[in-house]
Amino acid sequence: MRKNIKYKYYPIIFFIVFTLIWETISRLGVFPPFILPSPSSIILSLITNFTSMQYDILITLYEALTGFIIAIILSVVIAVAMDSIIGFKKTIYPVLIISQTIPIIIVAPLFIIWFGYGYAPKIIIVTLICFFPITISLLQGLIAVDKELIDLLRSMGSSKFQIYKFVKIPSAMPGFFSGLKIAATYSIMGATIGEWVGGKSGLGVYMIRAKQAFETDRVFAAIIIIVILSILLLKIIEFAEKKNMPWLKISDEYYIEQ
């Protein structure tokens, strides 16, 4: 128990040491401020410019959450369809794999051309980025279900809906939430990439304007906001995971005691 608590401090200690080294290098003038601003100046910039960033934060958050929710809905529908219809899986699965070989930064300009500079292209980009990890994780969870349990339910006259409700969906939940956590960290990034390529507002646009003005501290401030939003979204998913899978808490307590 004490050893586990001690290990939790290691990342904090590393972060503090890293920040102090960075601050020292910046204070000594090894690099000019527009190349590497000090952590203190970045925090000051974040505090002073937060009010002007609020609108851009809300826009990026809206695009990320909308695309993320759409990706979840599509992933559940398509994963269940691939699990229950063999022909559908044989057709769609290779397409999913091929789609991941195409860098999103390449197709993003096409979405801007097709759908303009509004919310739509950014939401599509977030959906495409989040769709794959959720779909594959959920599909693998559905496939890995114990076949004997399925045969038992079938012998008792259970319908396909009942098999999914009582066996497949609960068994696939760990994989599903793993995919959600991966996708959650990508969602804010996907929205920002879309704003980089073309947009009127959002953190990506804010960073481009700050970069063009050589205000690197504002760029780092926007990065901090992106990191915070991604972590908050990840924590929300972890909270939902513990609520829907309470046995994970029991398992964690067992390993801590060991």
Secondary structure, 3 states (H helix, E strand, C coil): CHHHHHHHHHHHHHHHHHHHHHHHHHHCCCCCCCCCCCHHHHHHHHHHHHHHHHHHHHHHHHHHHHHHHHHHHHHHHHHHHHHHCHHHHHHHHHHHHHHCCCCHHHHHHHHHHHHCCCHHHHHHHHHHHHHHHHHHHHHHHHHCCCHHHHHHHHHCCCCHHHHHHHHHHHHHHHHHHHHHHHHHHHHHHHHHHHHHHCCCCCHHHHHHHHHHCCCHHHHHHHHHHHHHHHHHHHHHHHHHHHHHCCHHHHHHHHHHHC
